[in-house]
Amino acid sequence: MPEIEIRPAILSDLPALTALDHHYITDRVWQMEFNHERESGQIHTSFRQVRLPRAVRVDYPHPPTQLRNEWPSKHGLLVALLQGQPIGYIRLLLDRAPRAAWAADLVVERRLRRQGIGSGLILAATEWAVGMDCYSLILEMQPKNDPAIQFALKLGFEFCGYNDLYYANHDIGLFFCKPL
């Protein structure tokens, strides 16, 4: 892992954070299967990983420019710096679930992914959440974001739910939780 510094974001970080390459490439998705058996009163929902015929580029669900407008009102925005330059961030909210810190965004510059920077941001977010008296950390992501899903599972997060039509582009939101 490159030697990074993680600290709360400041206004001058925002141009570099919004300029980060937010998209991702995936060759797997989580496909939702939904079955409502009205006669028995049962609803079954399941997700399964499906391999795509080819890798696809997926745009990030939140416009990066939105960060500039929202960051002062958000509860936590931690930035990862490499040689003083912002290379990633995690945006944390406290008002989405009781006693939980909610990571609405976790972004690392594309060329620096898979080098431990995201793990460092999660560790810093965990420390931040504990300091805010939270009992859990929740990550949100699209079912198309298999790299993020695998990352969350590797770090000990467990699938804890979904919300249909969660994102502005009408994608499902998947949620993974880790007790603190």
N, C-alpha and C positions, 0 to 999 in steps of 0.2 A: 504494500500500500504506500502510495506517495505520502510524504509528510504534509499533512493538512492542518489548518486551524479551523475550528468551528466556533462561531460567535453569533450573537443576535445581529440581524441585518440592520443596516443604516440606509438612509435615503440614497446616498451616493452608490450603493450596491445595485439598485434597481435596474439601471440601463444594462448592466452586464448580465443580471439574472434573466431579464426578459429576452436578451439576445442569445441565451443558451439554446442549443439544439434540443427541443423537447420531444420530438417524434421518436418512435421506436419501430423496430423490425421484429416480426414474429412469424413463425411457421406453425404455431398451434394457437387454438382458442379454447375457451371453456364454453361449451354449448349447453344451453338450458333446456331441460325437458320439463314440461308442465302438464299435469293431468288432474282435472277436477272431476271426481266421480260423484256426481250429484245424488245418485240413489243411496250411496253409503255415507255421504257427507264427508268424504275424505278428499284432501288436496295433497298431491304428491309433486314435489319439485326436486329435481336433481340436476347436477352439473357433471359433465364429463369432458375430459380433454380430447380434442379432435385435432388431428394433423391436417394442415391445409395442403393443397396440391403444390403450392409454392409459397415462399416467404412474401409477406406483404408489408408495406410501410403503413403505419397507423399514426395519424395526427393525434397530438395530445388533446384530451377532452376539454381542458380549460385554456382559453386564449392567454398566452403569456403576457400580453399587454394589460390584461385584467389585473395582474399583480400590482401594478402601479396604483390603480384606483383603490384596491382593497387592503393593501398591506397595513396602513395605519389602524384600521379597524379590526384587524385580526389579532388573535391572542399571542401568537408566536411565529416568528419567521427567523429560522436559523440558516446561516449561510456557511458553506464550506469554501475555504480559501486555499489556493495553492500558489505559493510565492506572492501572496498579497492580492491575487486575482480571484474573484468569485467563479467557482466552477460547479456549484450545486447548491441546492436549498431544500428545506422541508418547511412547509407551511402548516401550522398547528392551530386547531380551533378547540375551544372548551365548551361550546354551547350546543353541541350536536347530540351528546349522550351523557347521562349523569355520571359524574366522577371519572370521565374518560377524556383523554387527549385524542383528538381526531386529526390524523395526517391527511389533509386534503390534497397536498402536492408533495411529491418527492422527485426531484429532478437532478440528474448529474449530467454534465456535458458529455455528449455522445462518445467522443474519443477517449474519455477517461472512465467509462463504465467498466464494471467487473474488476475493479482494483481496490475495493474496500471502502470507497468514499460513501456510498449509500449506507453501508453498515455503520460507518462513523456517524452519519447524520441520524440514523435510527438510535444509536447509543446516546447521542446528545439529546435527542427528542425524549428518550426514556428518562434521562436525568432531569430534563426540564419538566416533564409530566409529574414525576415524583415530587419535585419542588412545588408544583401546583396542587398537590394533594390528590392526584388522580390515582385510580386503581387499575386502569388499563390504558393501552395505546391501541388505537384502531387505525388501520390503513384502508384506504379506498382505492379501487382501480377498476378498469374496464375488463370484461371477460376476454377481450382480445389481447390483453397485456400479459401473455404467458411469462415473459421474463420477470415481470414484477410479482406475479403469483408465485413463481418458483423461488424468488428471492424471499418473499414473506414466509413461505413454508420453511425454507432453510433456516430462517432466523427464529423459528418456533412460534410463529403466528398461526392461528387456527381460523378456518372459515367460520364466520359467525352470522352471515346473512347477505341479503341482496335487496336492491330496490330497482324495480323495472322502470324504465324511462327516466333514470336518475340524472343523466347528463343532458346538457342542452341539445346535443346531437341525437338524443333519444336512446343512447346506449344504456345497458343495465349497469348499475354500480354494484361491485362485489366488495364485501367488507371482511377483513381479517383482523383478529383481536389477539392481544397478548397481555396477560395479567402482569402487573408491575410488582 
